[in-house]
Amino acid sequence: QVQLVESGGGLVQPGGSLRLSCAASRSIFTIHAMGWDRQAPGKQRELVATITTGSSTNYAESVKGRFTISRDDAKNTVYLQMNNLKPEDTAVYYCRADIVSRNPSFDSYWGQGTQVTVSS
């Protein structure tokens, strides 16, 4: 169980950058994986990035090379650095915590979401 609070969203021009932050209510050191999902209007929710306790990462093909996920266990915070933003990146971004109950099963928790708008 964890509460997630996101911040850092906003309006940015194409080619610009934003850094999203996700503050967790508990230590993320014991959480199997933290990540970011997004949902654009009229589109299905998609996984953007995931980082595990072992710091391995996984990215959606559409953001590889542009987005970087990282975690600061001392601050119980996960970040998503977004560079070279494109209009198609416009979406509500949700922080995600994947907490393993019993391998290979896990429960996922999401924050309230933060709006990212990329427009000229």
N, CA, C and O atoms as CSV, one atom per row, in Angstrom:
chain,resi,resn,atom,element,x,y,z
A,1,GLN,N,N,0.844,-1.176,0.000
A,1,GLN,CA,C,0.000,0.000,0.000
A,1,GLN,C,C,0.887,1.237,0.000
A,1,GLN,O,O,1.865,1.325,0.743
A,2,VAL,N,N,0.521,2.189,-0.853
A,2,VAL,CA,C,1.303,3.405,-0.972
A,2,VAL,C,C,0.448,4.507,-1.588
A,2,VAL,O,O,-0.417,4.254,-2.427
A,3,GLN,N,N,0.707,5.716,-1.159
A,3,GLN,CA,C,0.100,6.887,-1.778
A,3,GLN,C,C,1.155,7.577,-2.625
A,3,GLN,O,O,2.311,7.700,-2.220
A,4,LEU,N,N,0.750,8.021,-3.794
A,4,LEU,CA,C,1.663,8.624,-4.747
A,4,LEU,C,C,1.174,10.018,-5.117
A,4,LEU,O,O,0.006,10.207,-5.457
A,5,VAL,N,N,2.069,10.983,-5.050
A,5,VAL,CA,C,1.741,12.364,-5.371
A,5,VAL,C,C,2.672,12.852,-6.467
A,5,VAL,O,O,3.891,12.878,-6.298
A,6,GLU,N,N,2.089,13.237,-7.587
A,6,GLU,CA,C,2.852,13.658,-8.751
A,6,GLU,C,C,2.925,15.175,-8.843
A,6,GLU,O,O,2.050,15.887,-8.353
A,7,SER,N,N,3.977,15.647,-9.476
A,7,SER,CA,C,4.133,17.067,-9.737
A,7,SER,C,C,5.057,17.253,-10.933
A,7,SER,O,O,5.744,16.320,-11.348
A,8,GLY,N,N,5.069,18.455,-11.478
A,8,GLY,CA,C,5.984,18.789,-12.549
A,8,GLY,C,C,5.372,18.905,-13.928
A,8,GLY,O,O,6.056,19.302,-14.873
A,9,GLY,N,N,4.103,18.570,-14.066
A,9,GLY,CA,C,3.461,18.691,-15.358
A,9,GLY,C,C,3.232,20.141,-15.730
A,9,GLY,O,O,3.374,21.042,-14.904
A,10,GLY,N,N,2.874,20.351,-16.992
A,10,GLY,CA,C,2.620,21.698,-17.450
A,10,GLY,C,C,2.605,21.793,-18.953
A,10,GLY,O,O,2.532,20.785,-19.655
A,11,LEU,N,N,2.673,23.022,-19.441
A,11,LEU,CA,C,2.671,23.308,-20.867
A,11,LEU,C,C,4.092,23.578,-21.338
A,11,LEU,O,O,4.822,24.355,-20.723
A,12,VAL,N,N,4.477,22.937,-22.422
A,12,VAL,CA,C,5.812,23.110,-22.970
A,12,VAL,C,C,5.742,23.062,-24.490
A,12,VAL,O,O,4.881,22.389,-25.058
A,13,GLN,N,N,6.644,23.773,-25.143
A,13,GLN,CA,C,6.699,23.759,-26.598
A,13,GLN,C,C,7.410,22.515,-27.114
A,13,GLN,O,O,8.232,21.934,-26.405
A,14,PRO,N,N,7.102,22.100,-28.341
A,14,PRO,CA,C,7.815,20.959,-28.921
A,14,PRO,C,C,9.325,21.159,-28.855
A,14,PRO,O,O,9.833,22.249,-29.119
A,15,GLY,N,N,10.026,20.095,-28.499
A,15,GLY,CA,C,11.464,20.161,-28.336
A,15,GLY,C,C,11.906,20.525,-26.938
A,15,GLY,O,O,13.090,20.435,-26.615
A,16,GLY,N,N,10.978,20.932,-26.112
A,16,GLY,CA,C,11.292,21.318,-24.756
A,16,GLY,C,C,11.406,20.130,-23.822
A,16,GLY,O,O,11.290,18.977,-24.239
A,17,SER,N,N,11.634,20.431,-22.550
A,17,SER,CA,C,11.841,19.394,-21.544
A,17,SER,C,C,11.004,19.656,-20.306
A,17,SER,O,O,10.682,20.798,-19.979
A,18,LEU,N,N,10.662,18.583,-19.633
A,18,LEU,CA,C,9.997,18.630,-18.342
A,18,LEU,C,C,10.526,17.496,-17.483
A,18,LEU,O,O,10.949,16.461,-17.999
A,19,ARG,N,N,10.501,17.692,-16.179
A,19,ARG,CA,C,10.824,16.623,-15.252
A,19,ARG,C,C,9.656,16.414,-14.312
A,19,ARG,O,O,9.269,17.319,-13.573
A,20,LEU,N,N,9.104,15.224,-14.344
A,20,LEU,CA,C,8.018,14.856,-13.455
A,20,LEU,C,C,8.577,14.211,-12.197
A,20,LEU,O,O,9.572,13.488,-12.247
A,21,SER,N,N,7.931,14.475,-11.075
A,21,SER,CA,C,8.323,13.888,-9.808
A,21,SER,C,C,7.152,13.128,-9.207
A,21,SER,O,O,5.996,13.522,-9.357
A,22,CYS,N,N,7.462,12.047,-8.534
A,22,CYS,CA,C,6.459,11.241,-7.851
A,22,CYS,C,C,6.953,10.956,-6.450
A,22,CYS,O,O,7.931,10.232,-6.265
A,23,ALA,N,N,6.281,11.521,-5.466
A,23,ALA,CA,C,6.638,11.315,-4.070
A,23,ALA,C,C,5.765,10.215,-3.484
A,23,ALA,O,O,4.538,10.285,-3.547
A,24,ALA,N,N,6.401,9.208,-2.919
A,24,ALA,CA,C,5.698,8.079,-2.332
A,24,ALA,C,C,5.580,8.241,-0.831
A,24,ALA,O,O,6.437,8.854,-0.194
A,25,SER,N,N,4.522,7.690,-0.270
A,25,SER,CA,C,4.257,7.824,1.158
A,25,SER,C,C,5.032,6.831,2.008
A,25,SER,O,O,4.963,6.883,3.236
A,26,ARG,N,N,5.748,5.955,1.392
A,26,ARG,CA,C,6.538,4.955,2.086
A,26,ARG,C,C,7.825,4.728,1.333
A,26,ARG,O,O,7.997,5.216,0.216
A,27,SER,N,N,8.714,3.997,1.934
A,27,SER,CA,C,9.988,3.697,1.299
A,27,SER,C,C,9.762,2.958,-0.008
A,27,SER,O,O,9.020,1.977,-0.062
A,28,ILE,N,N,10.411,3.440,-1.061
A,28,ILE,CA,C,10.310,2.754,-2.340
A,28,ILE,C,C,11.401,1.706,-2.497
A,28,ILE,O,O,11.441,0.984,-3.494
A,29,PHE,N,N,12.282,1.628,-1.511
A,29,PHE,CA,C,13.341,0.625,-1.552
A,29,PHE,C,C,12.758,-0.781,-1.542
A,29,PHE,O,O,13.333,-1.701,-2.125
A,30,THR,N,N,11.615,-0.945,-0.879
A,30,THR,CA,C,10.986,-2.251,-0.764
A,30,THR,C,C,9.921,-2.506,-1.829
A,30,THR,O,O,9.310,-3.574,-1.852
A,31,ILE,N,N,9.700,-1.538,-2.703
A,31,ILE,CA,C,8.720,-1.688,-3.767
A,31,ILE,C,C,9.388,-2.311,-4.986
A,31,ILE,O,O,10.464,-1.885,-5.406
A,32,HIS,N,N,8.743,-3.313,-5.542
A,32,HIS,CA,C,9.335,-4.056,-6.651
A,32,HIS,C,C,9.689,-3.155,-7.831
A,32,HIS,O,O,10.789,-3.222,-8.378
A,33,ALA,N,N,8.731,-2.312,-8.207
A,33,ALA,CA,C,8.959,-1.451,-9.358
A,33,ALA,C,C,8.140,-0.172,-9.244
A,33,ALA,O,O,7.030,-0.167,-8.714
A,34,MET,N,N,8.711,0.897,-9.750
A,34,MET,CA,C,8.023,2.163,-9.880
A,34,MET,C,C,8.008,2.528,-11.352
A,34,MET,O,O,8.916,2.171,-12.102
A,35,GLY,N,N,6.973,3.238,-11.756
A,35,GLY,CA,C,6.911,3.579,-13.162
A,35,GLY,C,C,5.987,4.731,-13.459
A,35,GLY,O,O,5.376,5.329,-12.574
A,36,TRP,N,N,5.908,5.015,-14.738
A,36,TRP,CA,C,5.028,6.064,-15.249
A,36,TRP,C,C,4.201,5.513,-16.399
A,36,TRP,O,O,4.726,4.868,-17.307
A,37,ASP,N,N,2.911,5.773,-16.350
A,37,ASP,CA,C,2.001,5.468,-17.441
A,37,ASP,C,C,1.414,6.769,-17.950
A,37,ASP,O,O,1.515,7.800,-17.284
A,38,ARG,N,N,0.801,6.734,-19.125
A,38,ARG,CA,C,0.145,7.927,-19.633
A,38,ARG,C,C,-1.085,7.544,-20.446
A,38,ARG,O,O,-1.190,6.437,-20.974
A,39,GLN,N,N,-2.006,8.490,-20.528
A,39,GLN,CA,C,-3.198,8.296,-21.322
A,39,GLN,C,C,-3.541,9.594,-22.029
A,39,GLN,O,O,-3.801,10.615,-21.392
A,40,ALA,N,N,-3.538,9.543,-23.346
A,40,ALA,CA,C,-3.909,10.682,-24.167
A,40,ALA,C,C,-5.395,10.615,-24.489
A,40,ALA,O,O,-5.987,9.536,-24.448
A,41,PRO,N,N,-6.006,11.753,-24.808
A,41,PRO,CA,C,-7.434,11.754,-25.135
A,41,PRO,C,C,-7.757,10.795,-26.280
A,41,PRO,O,O,-7.123,10.837,-27.334
A,42,GLY,N,N,-8.736,9.944,-26.063
A,42,GLY,CA,C,-9.162,9.011,-27.087
A,42,GLY,C,C,-8.246,7.835,-27.307
A,42,GLY,O,O,-8.466,7.048,-28.229
A,43,LYS,N,N,-7.229,7.694,-26.491
A,43,LYS,CA,C,-6.279,6.605,-26.650
A,43,LYS,C,C,-6.200,5.761,-25.393
A,43,LYS,O,O,-6.587,6.197,-24.309
A,44,GLN,N,N,-5.698,4.556,-25.552
A,44,GLN,CA,C,-5.574,3.633,-24.443
A,44,GLN,C,C,-4.365,3.978,-23.580
A,44,GLN,O,O,-3.357,4.488,-24.070
A,45,ARG,N,N,-4.485,3.695,-22.310
A,45,ARG,CA,C,-3.374,3.924,-21.399
A,45,ARG,C,C,-2.181,3.062,-21.806
A,45,ARG,O,O,-2.343,1.896,-22.167
A,46,GLU,N,N,-0.997,3.635,-21.746
A,46,GLU,CA,C,0.195,2.894,-22.103
A,46,GLU,C,C,1.275,3.063,-21.052
A,46,GLU,O,O,1.368,4.095,-20.388
A,47,LEU,N,N,2.077,2.042,-20.918
A,47,LEU,CA,C,3.233,2.102,-20.045
A,47,LEU,C,C,4.305,2.950,-20.704
A,47,LEU,O,O,4.642,2.740,-21.869
A,48,VAL,N,N,4.836,3.898,-19.966
A,48,VAL,CA,C,5.878,4.771,-20.482
A,48,VAL,C,C,7.256,4.304,-20.040
A,48,VAL,O,O,8.162,4.164,-20.861
A,49,ALA,N,N,7.414,4.063,-18.742
A,49,ALA,CA,C,8.712,3.680,-18.213
A,49,ALA,C,C,8.535,2.976,-16.886
A,49,ALA,O,O,7.589,3.242,-16.145
A,50,THR,N,N,9.461,2.070,-16.593
A,50,THR,CA,C,9.458,1.334,-15.339
A,50,THR,C,C,10.885,1.192,-14.838
A,50,THR,O,O,11.811,0.999,-15.626
A,51,ILE,N,N,11.059,1.288,-13.529
A,51,ILE,CA,C,12.356,1.043,-12.916
A,51,ILE,C,C,12.151,0.128,-11.722
A,51,ILE,O,O,11.258,0.356,-10.906
A,52,THR,N,N,12.972,-0.906,-11.617
A,52,THR,CA,C,12.847,-1.891,-10.554
A,52,THR,C,C,13.764,-1.548,-9.391
A,52,THR,O,O,14.554,-0.607,-9.461
A,53,THR,N,N,13.645,-2.330,-8.318
A,53,THR,CA,C,14.528,-2.145,-7.166
A,53,THR,C,C,15.977,-2.390,-7.535
A,53,THR,O,O,16.882,-1.854,-6.895
A,54,GLY,N,N,16.205,-3.190,-8.555
A,54,GLY,CA,C,17.549,-3.427,-9.041
A,54,GLY,C,C,18.011,-2.390,-10.045
A,54,GLY,O,O,19.102,-2.499,-10.604
A,55,SER,N,N,17.176,-1.380,-10.272
A,55,SER,CA,C,17.476,-0.251,-11.159
A,55,SER,C,C,17.507,-0.627,-12.632
A,55,SER,O,O,18.026,0.130,-13.452
A,56,SER,N,N,16.965,-1.776,-12.976
A,56,SER,CA,C,16.775,-2.058,-14.385
A,56,SER,C,C,15.590,-1.243,-14.888
A,56,SER,O,O,14.654,-0.971,-14.136
A,57,THR,N,N,15.632,-0.858,-16.145
A,57,THR,CA,C,14.604,0.021,-16.694
A,57,THR,C,C,13.993,-0.553,-17.951
A,57,THR,O,O,14.591,-1.384,-18.635
A,58,ASN,N,N,12.794,-0.093,-18.239
A,58,ASN,CA,C,12.085,-0.476,-19.441
A,58,ASN,C,C,11.297,0.723,-19.930
A,58,ASN,O,O,10.663,1.424,-19.140
A,59,TYR,N,N,11.339,0.959,-21.239
A,59,TYR,CA,C,10.677,2.116,-21.822
A,59,TYR,C,C,9.782,1.718,-22.980
A,59,TYR,O,O,10.048,0.748,-23.690
A,60,ALA,N,N,8.723,2.482,-23.156
A,60,ALA,CA,C,7.936,2.342,-24.361
A,60,ALA,C,C,8.788,2.733,-25.559
A,60,ALA,O,O,9.631,3.625,-25.470
A,61,GLU,N,N,8.562,2.064,-26.667
A,61,GLU,CA,C,9.356,2.315,-27.862
A,61,GLU,C,C,9.293,3.778,-28.289
A,61,GLU,O,O,10.275,4.326,-28.790
A,62,SER,N,N,8.155,4.396,-28.091
A,62,SER,CA,C,7.953,5.760,-28.542
A,62,SER,C,C,8.753,6.796,-27.758
A,62,SER,O,O,8.910,7.927,-28.218
A,63,VAL,N,N,9.259,6.428,-26.584
A,63,VAL,CA,C,9.978,7.395,-25.760
A,63,VAL,C,C,11.441,7.038,-25.556
A,63,VAL,O,O,12.171,7.795,-24.917
A,64,LYS,N,N,11.881,5.917,-26.077
A,64,LYS,CA,C,13.270,5.505,-25.921
A,64,LYS,C,C,14.212,6.559,-26.493
A,64,LYS,O,O,14.014,7.067,-27.597
A,65,GLY,N,N,15.230,6.869,-25.719
A,65,GLY,CA,C,16.195,7.868,-26.136
A,65,GLY,C,C,15.810,9.276,-25.772
A,65,GLY,O,O,16.632,10.188,-25.869
A,66,ARG,N,N,14.564,9.476,-25.349
A,66,ARG,CA,C,14.110,10.817,-25.008
A,66,ARG,C,C,13.752,10.955,-23.529
A,66,ARG,O,O,13.967,12.007,-22.927
A,67,PHE,N,N,13.206,9.889,-22.952
A,67,PHE,CA,C,12.786,9.901,-21.551
A,67,PHE,C,C,13.740,9.072,-20.711
A,67,PHE,O,O,14.291,8.077,-21.182
A,68,THR,N,N,13.933,9.487,-19.466
A,68,THR,CA,C,14.761,8.749,-18.529
A,68,THR,C,C,14.055,8.669,-17.182
A,68,THR,O,O,13.671,9.691,-16.613
A,69,ILE,N,N,13.886,7.462,-16.680
A,69,ILE,CA,C,13.300,7.270,-15.364
A,69,ILE,C,C,14.419,7.025,-14.358
A,69,ILE,O,O,15.393,6.336,-14.660
A,70,SER,N,N,14.276,7.583,-13.179
A,70,SER,CA,C,15.256,7.392,-12.124
A,70,SER,C,C,14.555,7.390,-10.776
A,70,SER,O,O,13.395,7.787,-10.666
A,71,ARG,N,N,15.266,6.942,-9.758
A,71,ARG,CA,C,14.687,6.907,-8.424
A,71,ARG,C,C,15.704,7.364,-7.394
A,71,ARG,O,O,16.904,7.127,-7.533
A,72,ASP,N,N,15.203,8.024,-6.356
A,72,ASP,CA,C,16.015,8.462,-5.234
A,72,ASP,C,C,15.393,7.841,-3.999
A,72,ASP,O,O,14.418,8.362,-3.457
A,73,ASP,N,N,15.953,6.733,-3.555
A,73,ASP,CA,C,15.370,5.997,-2.436
A,73,ASP,C,C,15.394,6.806,-1.138
A,73,ASP,O,O,14.498,6.669,-0.306
A,74,ALA,N,N,16.411,7.641,-0.964
A,74,ALA,CA,C,16.505,8.453,0.243
A,74,ALA,C,C,15.359,9.450,0.340
A,74,ALA,O,O,14.944,9.820,1.439
A,75,LYS,N,N,14.852,9.884,-0.803
A,75,LYS,CA,C,13.757,10.847,-0.843
A,75,LYS,C,C,12.411,10.206,-1.148
A,75,LYS,O,O,11.395,10.896,-1.229
A,76,ASN,N,N,12.402,8.896,-1.316
A,76,ASN,CA,C,11.177,8.167,-1.677
A,76,ASN,C,C,10.513,8.788,-2.904
A,76,ASN,O,O,9.298,8.980,-2.941
A,77,THR,N,N,11.321,9.089,-3.886
A,77,THR,CA,C,10.844,9.824,-5.053
A,77,THR,C,C,11.336,9.182,-6.341
A,77,THR,O,O,12.469,8.711,-6.431
A,78,VAL,N,N,10.460,9.177,-7.329
A,78,VAL,CA,C,10.785,8.706,-8.664
A,78,VAL,C,C,10.625,9.866,-9.631
A,78,VAL,O,O,9.710,10.678,-9.495
A,79,TYR,N,N,11.510,9.937,-10.596
A,79,TYR,CA,C,11.497,11.027,-11.559
A,79,TYR,C,C,11.328,10.498,-12.979
A,79,TYR,O,O,11.687,9.362,-13.287
A,80,LEU,N,N,10.780,11.341,-13.820
A,80,LEU,CA,C,10.753,11.071,-15.242
A,80,LEU,C,C,11.244,12.315,-15.959
A,80,LEU,O,O,10.533,13.317,-16.046
A,81,GLN,N,N,12.462,12.244,-16.472
A,81,GLN,CA,C,13.019,13.336,-17.249
A,81,GLN,C,C,12.587,13.166,-18.691
A,81,GLN,O,O,12.877,12.144,-19.314
A,82,MET,N,N,11.899,14.153,-19.221
A,82,MET,CA,C,11.370,14.093,-20.573
A,82,MET,C,C,12.036,15.171,-21.415
A,82,MET,O,O,11.872,16.364,-21.158
A,83,ASN,N,N,12.782,14.744,-22.416
A,83,ASN,CA,C,13.470,15.659,-23.311
A,83,ASN,C,C,12.920,15.532,-24.725
A,83,ASN,O,O,12.288,14.536,-25.078
A,84,ASN,N,N,13.172,16.554,-25.517
A,84,ASN,CA,C,12.719,16.570,-26.908
A,84,ASN,C,C,11.252,16.183,-27.019
A,84,ASN,O,O,10.883,15.293,-27.785
A,85,LEU,N,N,10.438,16.858,-26.251
A,85,LEU,CA,C,9.018,16.528,-26.208
A,85,LEU,C,C,8.332,16.801,-27.541
A,85,LEU,O,O,8.666,17.749,-28.252
A,86,LYS,N,N,7.373,15.951,-27.854
A,86,LYS,CA,C,6.613,16.032,-29.082
A,86,LYS,C,C,5.135,16.221,-28.757
A,86,LYS,O,O,4.693,15.863,-27.665
A,87,PRO,N,N,4.364,16.779,-29.693
A,87,PRO,CA,C,2.928,16.947,-29.436
A,87,PRO,C,C,2.241,15.639,-29.061
A,87,PRO,O,O,1.305,15.647,-28.262
A,88,GLU,N,N,2.682,14.524,-29.617
A,88,GLU,CA,C,2.072,13.243,-29.305
A,88,GLU,C,C,2.377,12.756,-27.892
A,88,GLU,O,O,1.820,11.751,-27.450
A,89,ASP,N,N,3.254,13.457,-27.181
A,89,ASP,CA,C,3.506,13.150,-25.778
A,89,ASP,C,C,2.443,13.749,-24.865
A,89,ASP,O,O,2.406,13.454,-23.670
A,90,THR,N,N,1.585,14.585,-25.422
A,90,THR,CA,C,0.524,15.198,-24.629
A,90,THR,C,C,-0.377,14.124,-24.034
A,90,THR,O,O,-0.937,13.301,-24.758
A,91,ALA,N,N,-0.512,14.137,-22.725
A,91,ALA,CA,C,-1.292,13.115,-22.031
A,91,ALA,C,C,-1.325,13.432,-20.546
A,91,ALA,O,O,-0.611,14.311,-20.062
A,92,VAL,N,N,-2.162,12.705,-19.843
A,92,VAL,CA,C,-2.101,12.701,-18.393
A,92,VAL,C,C,-1.123,11.615,-17.987
A,92,VAL,O,O,-1.263,10.462,-18.394
A,93,TYR,N,N,-0.144,11.977,-17.194
A,93,TYR,CA,C,0.883,11.047,-16.764
A,93,TYR,C,C,0.612,10.601,-15.335
A,93,TYR,O,O,0.377,11.421,-14.447
A,94,TYR,N,N,0.647,9.300,-15.127
A,94,TYR,CA,C,0.355,8.703,-13.832
A,94,TYR,C,C,1.577,7.980,-13.290
A,94,TYR,O,O,2.213,7.198,-13.996
A,95,CYS,N,N,1.895,8.245,-12.045
A,95,CYS,CA,C,2.921,7.489,-11.359
A,95,CYS,C,C,2.353,6.138,-10.940
A,95,CYS,O,O,1.190,6.036,-10.552
A,96,ARG,N,N,3.177,5.118,-11.021
A,96,ARG,CA,C,2.721,3.766,-10.714
A,96,ARG,C,C,3.682,3.061,-9.765
A,96,ARG,O,O,4.900,3.170,-9.901
A,97,ALA,N,N,3.124,2.346,-8.815
A,97,ALA,CA,C,3.895,1.487,-7.928
A,97,ALA,C,C,3.409,0.058,-8.090
A,97,ALA,O,O,2.218,-0.223,-7.959
A,98,ASP,N,N,4.334,-0.834,-8.374
A,98,ASP,CA,C,4.027,-2.259,-8.497
A,98,ASP,C,C,4.575,-2.957,-7.270
A,98,ASP,O,O,5.789,-3.037,-7.081
A,99,ILE,N,N,3.675,-3.465,-6.434
A,99,ILE,CA,C,4.059,-4.093,-5.182
A,99,ILE,C,C,3.756,-5.580,-5.265
A,99,ILE,O,O,2.605,-5.985,-5.430
A,100,VAL,N,N,4.782,-6.369,-5.150
A,100,VAL,CA,C,4.635,-7.817,-5.270
A,100,VAL,C,C,3.972,-8.376,-4.017
A,100,VAL,O,O,4.406,-8.109,-2.897
A,101,SER,N,N,2.919,-9.150,-4.223
A,101,SER,CA,C,2.270,-9.850,-3.122
A,101,SER,C,C,2.767,-11.285,-3.038
A,101,SER,O,O,3.087,-11.795,-1.965
A,102,ARG,N,N,2.821,-11.911,-4.191
A,102,ARG,CA,C,3.334,-13.264,-4.302
A,102,ARG,C,C,3.754,-13.481,-5.745
A,102,ARG,O,O,2.948,-13.357,-6.667
A,103,ASN,N,N,5.005,-13.801,-5.926
A,103,ASN,CA,C,5.504,-13.991,-7.279
A,103,ASN,C,C,4.687,-15.019,-8.036
A,103,ASN,O,O,4.354,-16.074,-7.496
A,104,PRO,N,N,4.359,-14.712,-9.295
A,104,PRO,CA,C,4.698,-13.499,-10.034
A,104,PRO,C,C,3.634,-12.418,-9.974
A,104,PRO,O,O,3.657,-11.484,-10.775
A,105,SER,N,N,2.704,-12.530,-9.040
A,105,SER,CA,C,1.600,-11.582,-8.959
A,105,SER,C,C,2.030,-10.314,-8.232
A,105,SER,O,O,2.909,-10.347,-7.371
A,106,PHE,N,N,1.408,-9.212,-8.585
A,106,PHE,CA,C,1.645,-7.951,-7.913
A,106,PHE,C,C,0.408,-7.075,-7.996
A,106,PHE,O,O,-0.458,-7.273,-8.848
A,107,ASP,N,N,0.342,-6.104,-7.096
A,107,ASP,CA,C,-0.722,-5.108,-7.097
A,107,ASP,C,C,-0.152,-3.770,-7.527
A,107,ASP,O,O,0.938,-3.384,-7.105
A,108,SER,N,N,-0.891,-3.068,-8.366
A,108,SER,CA,C,-0.444,-1.777,-8.862
A,108,SER,C,C,-1.263,-0.648,-8.251
A,108,SER,O,O,-2.466,-0.780,-8.025
A,109,TYR,N,N,-0.586,0.457,-7.992
A,109,TYR,CA,C,-1.213,1.643,-7.440
A,109,TYR,C,C,-0.798,2.841,-8.281
A,109,TYR,O,O,0.340,2.918,-8.744
A,110,TRP,N,N,-1.717,3.768,-8.476
A,110,TRP,CA,C,-1.461,4.953,-9.291
A,110,TRP,C,C,-1.736,6.218,-8.514
A,110,TRP,O,O,-2.555,6.239,-7.595
A,111,GLY,N,N,-1.041,7.273,-8.895
A,111,GLY,CA,C,-1.310,8.593,-8.361
A,111,GLY,C,C,-2.482,9.233,-9.067
A,111,GLY,O,O,-3.174,8.591,-9.857
A,112,GLN,N,N,-2.701,10.503,-8.778
A,112,GLN,CA,C,-3.848,11.217,-9.329
A,112,GLN,C,C,-3.636,11.674,-10.766
A,112,GLN,O,O,-4.597,12.006,-11.460
A,113,GLY,N,N,-2.410,11.692,-11.208
A,113,GLY,CA,C,-2.081,12.104,-12.560
A,113,GLY,C,C,-1.703,13.568,-12.645
A,113,GLY,O,O,-2.168,14.390,-11.856
A,114,THR,N,N,-0.855,13.884,-13.609
A,114,THR,CA,C,-0.473,15.262,-13.882
A,114,THR,C,C,-0.480,15.484,-15.385
A,114,THR,O,O,-0.005,14.645,-16.150
A,115,GLN,N,N,-1.020,16.616,-15.799
A,115,GLN,CA,C,-1.196,16.906,-17.219
A,115,GLN,C,C,0.090,17.424,-17.836
A,115,GLN,O,O,0.726,18.334,-17.304
A,116,VAL,N,N,0.465,16.838,-18.959
A,116,VAL,CA,C,1.572,17.321,-19.769
A,116,VAL,C,C,1.014,17.696,-21.133
A,116,VAL,O,O,0.420,16.862,-21.817
A,117,THR,N,N,1.203,18.934,-21.523
A,117,THR,CA,C,0.724,19.414,-22.808
A,117,THR,C,C,1.895,19.963,-23.611
A,117,THR,O,O,2.611,20.854,-23.155
A,118,VAL,N,N,2.080,19.425,-24.803
A,118,VAL,CA,C,3.159,19.846,-25.691
A,118,VAL,C,C,2.517,20.515,-26.901
A,118,VAL,O,O,1.878,19.854,-27.721
A,119,SER,N,N,2.689,21.811,-27.006
A,119,SER,CA,C,2.020,22.567,-28.062
A,119,SER,C,C,2.787,23.845,-28.353
A,119,SER,O,O,3.420,24.424,-27.471
A,120,SER,N,N,2.718,24.278,-29.619
A,120,SER,CA,C,3.368,25.511,-30.020
A,120,SER,C,C,2.561,26.719,-29.575
A,120,SER,O,O,2.960,27.855,-29.828
